[in-house]
Amino acid sequence: MKSEPLSMYCECGRPASEFTQVDLTDDHQLMFRWWCDDCDKPVYSLKGLAECWRECPPRDETVPSEPLDHSSMVSEDLMFLGTMGIRLPCDEERD
């Protein structure tokens, strides 16, 4: 899945570092709220859902060239969990 970052700016021009809240309005818009570090004030910005749809990246329709080997993925996952000290019930039965 592809994603694009949303860029929101305060009136002073500073980009939002992190959103404190994202709301949906009754007229089908997203409302982003954050605190501007430069202005030291709360800020909000509206973005229509239709605008969000237009800005979405295209779907990646490519198919992997090689089929996935799930058994090796499971083995690698189990080894990783073991290095973290995590033991699964199926591991205890083998002991």
C-alpha positions in Angstrom: 0.0 0.0 0.0 1.4 3.4 -1.0 0.8 6.5 1.1 1.5 10.2 0.8 2.2 12.5 3.7 -0.3 15.3 4.3 1.3 18.7 4.5 -0.5 21.2 6.7 0.9 24.7 7.5 0.2 27.4 10.0 -0.5 30.9 8.9 3.1 31.7 9.7 4.3 29.1 7.2 5.5 26.5 9.7 4.5 23.0 8.8 2.6 20.9 11.4 5.0 18.7 13.3 2.3 16.4 14.6 -1.5 16.5 14.7 -3.2 16.5 18.0 -6.6 15.6 16.6 -8.2 14.7 13.3 -12.0 15.2 13.0 -14.7 14.7 10.3 -17.1 17.6 9.8 -20.7 17.4 8.9 -19.9 18.8 5.4 -17.5 15.9 4.5 -14.2 17.5 5.4 -11.3 16.4 7.5 -10.2 18.9 10.2 -6.6 18.7 11.4 -5.7 20.3 14.7 -2.2 20.9 16.0 -0.1 23.3 18.0 2.2 25.7 16.2 5.6 25.8 17.8 6.5 29.2 16.3 3.3 31.0 17.0 2.6 29.2 20.2 -1.1 28.9 19.4 -3.6 26.2 18.4 -4.1 25.8 14.6 -6.6 23.9 12.5 -6.9 23.2 8.8 -9.7 21.8 6.7 -9.3 19.4 3.8 -12.2 18.1 1.7 -12.5 14.3 1.3 -12.8 14.8 -2.5 -9.5 16.6 -2.4 -8.0 13.8 -0.4 -9.2 11.3 -3.0 -7.5 13.3 -5.8 -4.2 13.4 -3.9 -4.1 9.7 -3.1 -1.2 7.9 -4.9 -2.2 5.3 -7.5 -2.6 1.8 -6.5 0.4 -0.5 -7.1 -0.9 -3.1 -9.4 2.4 -5.0 -9.8 2.6 -8.7 -8.9 5.6 -10.1 -7.1 7.9 -11.7 -9.6 8.5 -14.7 -7.3 5.9 -16.5 -5.2 6.2 -15.9 -1.5 7.7 -18.8 0.5 5.6 -18.7 3.7 7.4 -21.6 5.4 10.8 -19.7 5.3 9.0 -16.6 6.5 7.5 -18.5 9.5 10.9 -20.0 10.3 12.6 -16.6 10.3 9.8 -15.2 12.4 10.2 -18.0 15.0 14.0 -17.5 15.1 13.5 -13.7 15.6 11.0 -14.3 18.4 13.4 -16.7 20.0 16.2 -14.1 20.0 13.8 -11.8 21.9 13.2 -14.5 24.5 9.7 -15.2 23.4 8.6 -18.9 23.4 5.4 -20.0 21.8 3.3 -22.9 23.3 4.3 -25.1 20.3 8.0 -24.6 21.2 7.4 -25.9 24.8 5.8 -29.1 23.4 9.0 -29.8 21.5 11.2 -29.5 24.6 
